[in-house]
Each structure stands twice: as C-alpha cells, then as structure tokens.
Amino acid sequence: MTSEQIQEMLSLGEGQRMEFKASTRNVDALGGVVCGFLNTSGGYLICGIQEPGKVVGVDASESAITKLERQFHEGISPKSLISVQVQELEEKPVIVVEVPAGKDLPYAFRNIIYIREGEATRRADAETIRDIVLRRQIEPERWERRFSFADLESDVDVKEVQTAVVEATKVRRAYFRDPT
C-alpha cells in the first residue's frame, strides 16, 4: 500500500474495513481489531493515526515490528497470514496491518472472538458465534484441505520447500518451530 492510498483512506475515515490507532501499546485492542476483520470482511488497521486522521507516527523499528507480528501470530487462533508494513506519512512512520477476510472462521485473539460492526470492534456474543459456526458448516470444501495423491518422494522438490521456508522466515511471514 502506498502513502497516497493511505492518505485517501484517511480522508474516508474509519468504517467497516478501516481502523486507526494512535499507538501500538495496547496489543489486546490491536489484536481484537485484527480478529474482528478476520471474522468479517477483512480490512486495514493503521497505527500512528490519531482521530480524526491526524498523523502522529509510531515506533517502527525492526524490533517493534517483529514484536507486534509475533504477538499477532501467537495470539490469533487459528493461524492466519496478515501483512504488517511500515509506511511514511508526513515524514512520520505509520504501521499498516492488512487483514484479509478469514476462511477458517471463527478467529479468536487470546481466546476471545471479536467481530467488526461498522466503525466498532466488539466481542462476539454466543448467538453471533453460533451463526458463524453454522455458516461455516455449509461452506464448500476448500481445495487445500483435500486429500492429495501426490507421491512425496517424486512430486515434491525438497530444495524448493526449504527455499520457501527460508524466504518466509526472512520476510517474517511465518514462524517455524523447526525450519529444517
């Protein structure tokens, strides 16, 4: 996402798919927003923006980004790929978290399920959770969960898999307990 696109989003304000936070200190609030986006239609969380659209910036050091990504990765269940990027607006760093609509509903952050309603993120009540689970039961089977008839000895390029693991780790898109 470019700084021009972010500026355009700022002019539109918060909504169903957009949330602004002034800092990254309250990880529970940030994780709740990410979880809410996963459980609805996806969206963008932009940290370093004070309402109504004033750019204040945040600590965007590599260690701060890594810590935030790790907290999302450890707190969100089931696991999901989200994008965390640093952009510069008005010469101040902001963190843009891009969240796709989730496929493995319901998602929870630190064992709490959240949903997004308009400009707000809220804890899901029992009825909402039941509806999410029931909707999931009638969704079509996903291709990546189907049984594969591939012969692992001849159809899988081990070096290619190892390269993918190294690259995913390098850009902090995935964490592997045992990268070998």
N, C-alpha and C positions, 0 to 999 in steps of 0.2 A: 504494500500500500504506500502510495506516495504522500508527501506532505500536502500537496494540492487536494488529494482525495480526503485527507483528514480534515483540512480546512473546510471543505464542502460539508462534511459530516457535522463539524462543529456548528456550522450555520443552521443545520436542520434541528439540532438539539437532541436530547435523549428521547428514546422511544422503545418500541418492542425489540429492536435489534441494535440498540446503541446505549451504552452506559459510560459516564465519565466519573473518574475518581481523582481526587487531588493528590493522593499518595498511594504507596504500596504497603503501608504499615499494617493495615487490618486485613491479613490474609484470609480470615474467615469470610469477610464481606466480599472480597475479590473472588474467592472460590465459590461462594454462593451464586454470584452473578454468572460465572463461567458455567456452573452446573445448571442454572436456570436457562441459559442459552442452549446448552446441550439438550435439555428436555423439551425445548420448544422449537424455534425455527433458526437457531444459530444467531450470531451477532458479533459485535465488536465491543471490547472493553478498552477504554483509553485512559491510562493513568498519567497524571500530570496536568489534568484539566480541572479547574475549579468552576463550579456553575456560576454564571451562565456562559460557559465557553471561554473563560479566561485561562490562558496557558501559564502554569506555574512551574512546570518541569518536575522531574523526579531523579533520584539516583539511578542512573542507567549503566553503572559499571558492570563489567562482565560477571563479577561475583554476585551482584544484586540480581541480575537476570537469571543466572544459574540457580540461585536460591529460590527465586519465585517459580521458575519452571519445575524445580524439584518438589516444592510444596504443592503445586498443582498436580504433578504426577503421582505423588504419594497420597494426596487427599481425595482425588476423583476416582470413583469406582462405579462401573467398570472402566477400564483404561480407555482413554481417547486421545487422539492426536489434536493438539491445538498449537497455533503458531504464536510465538512471542517475539516481537520485533521492536527495535528502538528506532524512532524517527526524531527529527529535529523540527520544532515549530517555534518560530520567533526566537531562534537561537537558544532554545531550551530543549533538553531531551524529554521525550514522552515515550511511554511504553504502550504498544498496540498489541492487544491479545485478540487474535482472530479465532472465533469458535464456530465450527460447522454445526449444523443440526445433527444431533446424535442418532445413531442407528440401533444402539443396544439399550433402549430405554427400560427402566428409569435410571438416571445417573444420580449419584449422591456425592456430596463433598463432606468428608469426615462424618459419614453415616447419616447425613441429613439430606433429604431430597428437596430440591428447590425448583420452582417454575418461574417463568417470566410472564408478567401480565402488564402490558402497556409499558410504562416507564419504571415499573417496580419489579423487584425480585422478592418472592415470598416462599416460605416453607410450604411444601405441598401437604394438604390435609389427607386424611385416609381416603376420602371419596375420589380425590384427584389421582392419588396413587393407584387406586383400583382401576380407574378409567385408563390410565397409562398402560398398566399391565394387560388389561383386556384388549386394548387396541393393538398391542404388540403381538398377541396371540393370533390375530387374523392377518398379520402382515405376511407377504410372501417369503419363502425361504431365501436366504442370502447366499449368493454364489460362493463366497469364501468359506462357508461352513459346510459345503457339500463334500462328500467323500471323494477322494482323488484316487484314480487308478494309476497314477504315475509311479514309475519304478525309481525309487530314490537313488539307487546305485548308478543308473544310466541317464535319468532325466534331470537330475539336479546338479548344477555346476557349483561345487563346494567353494571354489575360489570366488565366484560371483556373490555367493551368500556372505562370505567373510568380508568382502569389499563393502557390501551393503551395510553390514553391521558396523564396520569402521566408520563409514561415511555418516550413518545415522547418529553415531555417538559423537562424531566431530561437530556436527551442527546441533547437537543436543535435542534431537527429535525423539530419541528413545533411550532408555536406560536398560542395560543388560546386566544381570547378576554375574553371568559368566560369558564374556564376549567371545570366547573360543568355541 
